[in-house]
Amino acid sequence: MSAVLTTTVRSRLGMAMTPAARAWIRYIPISAGKNWLWQNFHWRPHDFTCWTRYGTRMSGNTRDLIQRHIYFFGTWEPNISSWLRSTLRPGDGFIDIGANIGHYSLLASRLVGENGKVLAVEPAQWIHSILDQHIRLNGAANVRTVQVAASDACGKLELYPGAPDNIGKTSTVSRKGEPVMVEALPLSQILREDEIRCARVIKIDVEGAELQVLRGLAPVLGRMRDDLEIVMEISPSLMPEADAAQAEIFATMAAHGFLASRFDNDYRVDSYLRGQHSKRPAPLGDMRIEHQADILFTRRQ
């Protein structure tokens, strides 16, 4: 058998075995063999449609980081997902800034029910199309999607695509690569009045543009619920003038009565393989973040 044919057979065999490897990793309650299966199969591109742990349906390809974890483990950022499940109630509102393909928007859609509201904001057309596909796949009538970049002013922004293996790195922060132009609006103009009034949780994941998003949200913070909580991924390495940006973020949040804590958001694969994801956010001591961190802002009671 020729080397080319052997490689082709192995490739097809690997593709055929990927669903079996995924089934063992996700559903078998013992840890034996899971690390080996992950190492040998996670890197193989595989188209899929699957159920998540939360009863939502998602499709994609395992080439992408988030889609790969959803396929093999049924979740993404398990500690945040678990916290969201314990926080949102029927009738609540959820605002998802940088919604990506919709993992959190779909989870929130189920949690807030038909009387709740979800707003999913995703500026990248090639990602937004997948988001809309997932909304349709799940019949999520309580989700409104907006293809726009949340920022601090109206206009146009350059959007830099993430690599094919991590489309979640798409960002309006300048870097290498060929950008596309997208519309930008402040959240104070994106949000409808009913979304402002009912929002229980806002999640912001915008790869370095956190301050600009917050500046656009600040004018309506005073009109939002007293129990509003904001989950913000802060990425100092991506932020222009990171120290000043962080200082303004924490000062703005403190001025609106928010205290900060931090999620233990472990991205290592062995944490997913162990399946232990119930850690609550811990109080944040130092207000200067040196590495990417997921911060929870909660109003003082």
Salt bridges, closest charged atoms under 4 A:
GLU77 OE1 - LYS203 NZ 3.83
ASP92 OD1 - ARG225 NH1 2.91
ASP132 OD2 - HIS128 ND1 3.22
ASP152 OD2 - ARG215 NH1 3.62
GLU193 OE1 - ARG223 NH2 2.35
ASP194 OD2 - LYS117 NZ 3.24
GLU195 OE1 - ARG144 NH2 2.85
ASP205 OD2 - LYS203 NZ 3.80
GLU207 OE1 - LYS169 NZ 3.27
ASP227 OD2 - ARG200 NE 3.44
ASP227 OD1 - ARG225 NE 2.87
GLU229 OE1 - ARG200 NH1 2.89
ASP243 OD1 - ARG288 NH2 3.18
GLU248 OE2 - ARG215 NE 2.84
ASP264 OD2 - LYS279 NZ 2.72
ASP266 OD2 - ARG268 NH2 2.82
ASP270 OD1 - ARG268 NE 3.92
ASP270 OD2 - ARG274 NH1 3.56
GLU290 OE2 - ARG288 NH1 3.49
